[in-house]
Amino acid sequence: MDPADHLRWLATDASAFLDVLEVGQLTAPVPGCPGWTLADLAAHLGTVHRWARLAVLEGPTTEPAEVPSGRSALCAWWRDGASALHKTLTQTSPDAACWTMAPPGEVRYWMRRQAHETALHRWDAQQSQGAAHAIDPVLAADGVAEVVEMFFPRQVRLGRTRSLRHRLHLRIDGGATHTLAGNGAGSAPAEQPVDAVVGGPPEALLLLLWRRTTLDDPRLRHSGSREAAATVLDAGLTP
């Protein structure tokens, strides 16, 4: 996907999230984020939007955002943050240098990251109200690649998880095959054997990597060692 696609999905999913926030039950639990309500999820995503925008403009900040209470104030605050982020990203070259959590140190990183952050939490918000709309398959496939290429190696680099003892193939229906192995740095020969394979539609694989579904999801197929697959998926591939 190119930066324009990421920006388009950022806008689309931000709008859909706001639709839920404006009418949904704010105290409803969010299954994908145990312990959080819809209001908590809105506070998190609104804070992340502001943090990412400042990362583009100034660099990282640790100053907490002040989140208002009450539906009207919360919706206005959330809308302002999402709009300001989208405007900043739209008006900035994808090639511009900025601070990022991982390479590349360019604005395109945040275009991609915030598209996925918003899409996943839009899904969470809708699920909290009983029905989540599908994540676009092209966007979801890119999200699977982001976890394999960026998040997992970062987790190892930060000492949050150890290098993997098992090798797992993720096969996207009609798309790419990604390998989770070692510390995630570089690529191993394709012919090297794997311990397990999990395949399915991109959304199901993305939700699996972000712990929103399990290997028992009927959309998923797996072969080889189920224990090895489960061990890899439970290793802390994402924050």
C-alpha positions in Angstrom: 0.0 0.0 0.0 1.2 3.5 -0.6 0.8 6.5 1.7 -2.3 7.8 0.0 -4.0 4.5 0.7 -3.0 4.6 4.3 -4.4 8.2 4.6 -7.6 7.2 3.0 -8.2 4.3 5.4 -7.1 6.5 8.4 -9.9 8.9 7.5 -12.5 6.2 6.8 -11.9 4.3 10.0 -11.6 7.4 12.1 -15.1 8.5 10.9 -16.5 5.0 11.6 -15.0 5.1 15.1 -16.6 8.4 15.8 -19.9 7.1 14.6 -19.7 4.5 17.4 -18.6 7.0 20.0 -21.4 9.3 19.3 -24.2 6.7 19.9 -22.6 3.7 21.5 -22.8 2.6 25.1 -19.7 4.3 26.6 -19.5 1.9 29.5 -19.6 -1.2 27.2 -16.6 -3.5 27.7 -14.2 -3.9 24.8 -13.4 -7.6 24.3 -10.2 -6.9 22.4 -8.9 -4.7 25.2 -9.7 -6.5 28.5 -10.5 -4.1 31.3 -11.4 -1.2 29.0 -14.7 0.4 28.2 -15.6 2.2 24.9 -14.8 5.4 26.7 -11.4 4.1 27.7 -10.7 3.0 24.2 -11.6 6.5 22.9 -9.3 8.1 25.4 -6.4 5.7 24.3 -6.9 6.2 20.6 -7.4 10.0 20.9 -4.2 10.2 22.9 -2.3 8.1 20.4 -3.4 10.3 17.6 -2.1 13.4 19.4 1.1 11.6 20.3 1.7 10.5 16.7 1.1 14.0 15.4 3.6 15.5 17.8 6.1 12.8 16.8 5.9 14.1 13.2 6.1 17.7 14.2 8.5 17.7 17.2 9.5 14.3 18.3 8.3 12.0 21.1 6.6 13.4 24.1 5.7 11.9 27.5 3.2 14.6 28.5 -0.2 13.0 29.1 -3.2 14.2 27.2 -6.1 15.6 29.2 -9.2 13.6 28.3 -12.6 15.2 29.0 -15.6 13.3 30.4 -19.1 13.2 29.1 -20.1 12.1 25.6 -20.3 15.5 23.9 -16.9 16.7 25.2 -15.3 13.4 24.6 -16.5 13.2 21.0 -15.4 16.8 20.2 -12.0 16.1 21.8 -11.6 12.8 19.8 -12.7 14.4 16.6 -10.3 17.3 17.0 -7.3 14.9 17.5 -8.1 12.6 14.6 -8.7 15.6 12.3 -5.5 17.3 13.3 -3.5 14.1 12.8 -5.0 13.5 9.3 -4.4 17.2 8.3 -0.7 17.1 9.5 0.0 13.8 7.7 -1.8 15.0 4.5 0.2 18.2 4.5 3.6 16.5 5.1 5.7 14.6 2.5 5.8 10.9 3.2 9.6 11.2 2.7 10.1 13.8 5.3 12.4 12.8 8.2 10.9 12.5 11.7 11.1 10.4 14.8 9.5 6.9 14.6 9.4 3.8 16.7 11.3 1.8 14.1 12.7 2.3 10.6 12.1 4.1 8.3 12.5 7.4 10.1 10.1 9.0 7.7 6.5 10.3 7.9 5.3 7.4 5.8 5.8 5.3 8.9 3.2 7.2 10.8 0.8 7.1 7.8 0.9 3.4 7.9 1.0 2.9 11.7 -1.9 5.2 12.4 -4.0 3.7 9.6 -3.6 0.3 11.3 -4.0 1.6 14.8 -7.3 3.3 13.9 -8.6 0.4 11.8 -8.0 -2.2 14.6 -9.5 0.1 17.3 -12.5 0.9 15.0 -13.1 -2.8 14.9 -12.7 -3.0 18.7 -15.2 -0.2 19.2 -17.8 -1.8 16.9 -17.3 -5.1 18.6 -18.0 -3.5 21.9 -21.5 -2.7 20.6 -22.0 -6.2 19.3 -21.1 -6.2 15.6 -17.8 -5.3 14.0 -17.5 -4.5 10.3 -14.7 -6.3 8.4 -11.3 -4.7 8.0 -10.5 -4.2 4.3 -8.5 -7.2 3.1 -5.8 -5.1 1.4 -5.3 -3.1 4.6 -5.4 -6.2 6.8 -2.8 -7.9 4.6 -0.6 -4.9 5.0 -1.2 -5.0 8.8 0.0 -8.6 8.9 3.2 -7.6 7.1 3.6 -4.7 9.6 3.5 -7.1 12.6 6.0 -9.5 11.0 8.4 -6.8 9.6 8.2 -4.1 12.3 6.4 -5.0 15.6 7.9 -8.4 16.2 11.5 -7.4 15.7 10.9 -4.3 17.8 9.5 -6.4 20.6 12.7 -8.5 20.6 14.9 -5.5 20.3 13.3 -3.9 23.3 13.6 -7.1 25.4 9.9 -7.6 25.6 10.0 -11.0 24.1 12.7 -13.6 23.3 13.8 -14.9 19.9 11.5 -17.6 18.7 12.5 -21.3 19.0 9.9 -22.3 16.4 9.3 -21.2 12.8 5.7 -20.3 11.8 4.5 -19.5 8.3 1.5 -17.2 7.9 -0.2 -17.7 4.5 -2.6 -15.0 3.5 -5.3 -16.4 1.1 -4.5 -15.1 -2.3 -1.5 -13.2 -1.0 1.9 -13.4 0.6 3.4 -15.9 3.0 5.3 -14.4 6.0 7.6 -16.2 8.3 7.9 -15.6 12.1 11.2 -17.0 13.3 14.3 -16.1 15.3 14.5 -12.4 16.2 12.7 -11.3 13.1 15.7 -9.6 11.6 16.4 -10.5 8.0 14.9 -13.5 6.2 15.8 -17.1 6.3 15.9 -19.3 3.2 12.4 -20.1 1.9 13.3 -23.9 1.8 14.1 -24.0 5.5 11.5 -26.2 7.2 8.9 -24.7 9.5 7.2 -26.1 12.6 3.7 -24.9 11.7 1.6 -23.1 9.1 -1.5 -21.0 9.7 -3.5 -19.7 6.7 -6.6 -17.8 6.1 -8.1 -14.5 5.0 -6.1 -11.4 5.9 -8.5 -10.1 8.5 -8.5 -13.3 10.5 -4.7 -13.5 10.5 -4.4 -9.9 11.5 -6.8 -10.4 14.4 -4.9 -13.5 15.4 -1.6 -11.6 15.6 -3.3 -8.8 17.7 -4.9 -11.4 20.0 -8.5 -10.6 18.9 -9.1 -14.2 17.8 -7.6 -17.6 18.3 -6.4 -20.6 16.3 -9.9 -22.0 16.8 -11.3 -19.3 14.5 -13.2 -21.3 11.7 -11.7 -19.0 9.1 -8.2 -20.2 9.9 -6.4 -23.4 8.8 -3.4 -24.8 10.4 -1.0 -27.6 9.8 2.1 -28.9 11.5 2.5 -28.5 15.2 -0.4 -26.7 16.8 1.7 -26.4 20.0 4.5 -24.7 18.1 2.0 -22.3 16.4 0.5 -21.4 19.8 3.9 -20.9 21.3 4.9 -18.4 18.6 1.5 -16.6 18.8 1.8 -16.3 22.6 5.3 -15.0 22.5 4.4 -11.3 22.7 4.7 -10.4 19.0 2.9 -7.1 19.5 2.7 -4.7 22.4 
